[in-house]
Amino acid sequence: MSLDLKTHIVAFIDLLGFSSMVSHDCEKPEGEQKYISKLYDIHKKTKEISARLPGMTLTQFSDSVVLSVPYSVDNFSSICQIISSYQYDLLCSGILCRGGVSYGKHFSTEDFLFSHGLIDAYNIESKLALNPRVVISKALIELVFGSTANVNDQLLLEESDGLFFLGYLNGETAADNQKVLEKILPEKLSENPSIRAKQIWIIDYFNSKYPENKIREAHRFSVCCT
């Protein structure tokens, strides 16, 4: 077997709240689990779609999902569409994720992975993504488009921090996407600072996409009486 390291586009995705999902399903009696079947069905669907793209691989272990495909401009567009659909399917099941997409030398088999691209993608996910978004490395964007100023992919959105992420509110209408978000957003946002920040980000993302159909204002401050 040739062990050639070739340039791939690599994505690393982290399923948020995975430990709580595992605890829920493991503690419930048989027949009351609700996460394992959702995650497995989405995984199988995405795997089937990925198989149509030559050289594409998809691996999930615990809360980590790795996708890779040999680098080309066409493959960049394809893997972005696959990731966006995957993220939307998770959202429809009430599950959030975040991730990073980069490129670099890469080699993998069914049970072995050696990849510089994965290291970059993981660093983006863990250090830059922060919120429920999949961030694309600027180096990869510049490789594909020549410059961040030339980005013309409708899936890619630039946030105020200068980072590009994949859009994933893929419902046909604002109402469709609002129904999906109601699965994620409780009437009262979480008091946990980390969870609350992600909920507010989701609200801001929806309101930015649909400024005429804002679901709620994500007020960060309360009016204090003196």
C-alpha positions in Angstrom: 0.0 0.0 0.0 1.2 3.5 -0.9 1.4 5.8 2.1 1.4 9.0 0.1 0.4 12.2 1.9 -1.8 14.2 -0.5 -3.5 17.5 -0.1 -7.1 17.1 1.2 -9.8 19.4 2.4 -10.5 18.3 6.0 -13.3 19.1 8.4 -13.5 18.5 12.1 -16.9 18.8 13.7 -17.7 18.6 17.4 -21.2 17.6 18.6 -22.2 20.0 21.3 -23.8 18.6 24.5 -22.7 15.1 23.6 -22.0 13.9 27.1 -25.5 15.0 28.2 -27.0 13.0 25.2 -25.1 9.9 26.2 -26.1 10.3 29.8 -29.7 10.7 28.8 -29.8 7.6 26.6 -27.8 5.4 28.9 -29.9 6.3 32.0 -33.3 5.9 30.3 -35.0 2.4 30.1 -35.0 0.6 26.8 -37.3 2.3 24.3 -36.9 5.8 25.7 -33.6 6.7 24.2 -33.9 9.6 21.8 -30.4 10.7 20.7 -28.6 7.6 19.5 -31.1 6.8 16.7 -31.2 10.4 15.6 -27.4 10.7 15.4 -27.0 7.3 13.7 -29.7 8.0 11.1 -28.1 11.4 10.2 -24.7 9.7 10.1 -26.0 7.1 7.7 -27.7 9.7 5.5 -24.6 11.8 5.3 -22.4 8.8 4.7 -24.6 7.8 1.7 -24.3 11.3 0.2 -20.6 11.4 0.9 -20.1 8.2 -1.0 -21.2 9.9 -4.2 -18.1 12.1 -4.1 -14.9 10.2 -5.2 -12.4 10.1 -2.4 -14.7 11.4 0.3 -14.5 9.9 3.8 -16.6 10.4 6.8 -15.7 9.1 10.3 -17.5 9.6 13.6 -16.1 8.7 17.0 -17.9 9.8 20.1 -18.6 13.5 19.7 -16.0 14.0 16.9 -16.8 13.9 13.2 -14.1 14.0 10.5 -14.8 14.5 6.8 -12.1 14.7 4.1 -11.9 14.8 0.3 -9.0 15.4 -2.1 -8.5 19.1 -2.7 -10.1 20.7 -5.7 -12.3 23.8 -6.2 -15.3 21.6 -7.1 -14.7 19.4 -4.1 -14.6 22.4 -1.8 -18.0 23.4 -3.0 -19.3 19.8 -2.6 -17.9 19.2 0.9 -19.3 22.6 2.1 -22.8 21.6 0.9 -22.5 18.2 2.6 -21.4 19.8 5.9 -24.2 22.5 5.7 -26.8 19.7 5.1 -25.3 17.7 8.0 -25.5 20.6 10.3 -29.1 21.4 9.3 -30.1 17.8 9.9 -28.6 17.9 13.3 -30.4 21.2 14.0 -33.7 19.6 13.0 -33.1 17.0 15.6 -32.4 19.6 18.3 -28.6 19.1 18.2 -26.0 21.8 17.7 -22.4 21.4 16.5 -19.4 23.6 15.7 -16.3 22.9 13.6 -13.5 23.9 11.4 -12.5 23.2 7.8 -9.0 23.5 6.5 -6.6 21.8 4.1 -3.3 20.0 4.2 -1.4 16.8 3.7 -3.6 13.9 4.7 -3.7 10.1 4.7 -6.4 7.9 6.0 -7.8 4.4 5.8 -10.8 2.9 7.6 -8.9 2.6 10.9 -5.8 4.9 10.5 -5.5 8.6 10.1 -2.5 10.8 9.7 -3.3 14.4 8.8 -1.9 17.9 9.0 -5.2 19.2 7.6 -7.0 17.6 10.5 -4.8 19.4 13.1 -5.6 22.7 11.5 -9.3 22.0 11.3 -9.3 20.9 15.0 -7.5 24.1 16.0 -10.1 26.2 14.2 -12.9 24.3 15.9 -11.4 24.5 19.4 -9.9 28.0 19.3 -12.0 30.0 16.8 -15.4 28.6 16.1 -16.7 29.0 19.7 -20.3 29.2 18.6 -22.5 26.8 16.7 -20.8 27.4 13.4 -18.3 25.7 11.1 -15.5 28.1 10.3 -13.5 27.9 7.1 -9.8 28.6 7.3 -8.8 31.9 5.6 -5.9 30.0 4.0 -8.3 27.6 2.3 -10.6 30.5 1.3 -7.7 32.3 -0.3 -6.6 29.1 -2.1 -10.1 28.6 -3.5 -11.1 32.2 -4.3 -7.7 33.9 -4.5 -8.7 36.4 -1.8 -11.3 36.7 0.9 -12.7 39.7 -1.0 -13.6 37.4 -3.9 -15.8 35.0 -2.0 -18.9 34.3 -4.0 -20.2 31.1 -2.5 -23.7 31.6 -1.2 -23.1 29.1 1.6 -20.2 31.2 3.1 -21.1 34.0 5.5 -18.6 36.4 7.0 -19.2 37.4 10.6 -18.1 40.6 12.2 -15.0 38.9 13.7 -13.7 38.5 10.1 -14.3 34.7 10.1 -16.2 32.9 7.4 -18.6 30.1 8.4 -21.1 27.8 6.6 -24.7 28.9 6.5 -27.0 26.1 7.6 -30.5 27.5 8.1 -31.6 25.5 5.1 -35.4 25.5 5.5 -37.4 26.9 2.6 -38.8 29.8 4.5 -38.2 31.8 7.7 -41.2 30.1 9.3 -39.6 26.7 8.6 -36.3 27.7 10.2 -38.1 29.3 13.1 -39.9 26.0 13.9 -36.5 24.2 13.8 -35.0 26.7 16.2 -37.8 26.4 18.7 -36.4 22.9 19.4 -33.1 24.5 20.4 -34.3 27.7 22.2 -36.2 27.4 25.5 -38.7 30.2 26.4 -36.1 31.4 28.9 -32.5 31.3 27.8 -30.1 29.2 29.9 -28.4 30.7 32.9 -25.3 28.7 32.0 -23.0 31.4 30.4 -21.6 29.0 27.7 -24.9 27.6 26.7 -26.6 31.1 26.8 -23.9 32.6 24.5 -24.6 29.9 21.9 -28.3 30.4 22.2 -27.9 34.2 21.7 -25.6 33.5 18.7 -28.3 31.3 17.1 -30.9 34.1 17.6 -28.5 36.7 16.1 -27.8 34.4 13.1 -31.5 33.9 12.4 -32.3 37.6 12.8 -29.5 38.6 10.5 -30.8 36.2 7.8 -34.4 37.3 8.3 -34.4 40.9 9.5 -38.1 41.2 8.7 -39.0 38.1 10.7 -37.0 38.4 13.9 -37.9 35.6 16.4 -36.9 37.6 19.5 -34.5 40.2 20.6 -31.4 38.6 22.4 -31.2 41.3 25.1 -27.9 40.9 26.9 -28.7 43.4 29.7 -31.7 43.9 32.0 -32.9 47.2 33.1 -32.0 47.6 36.8 -34.1 49.7 39.1 -32.4 52.1 41.5 
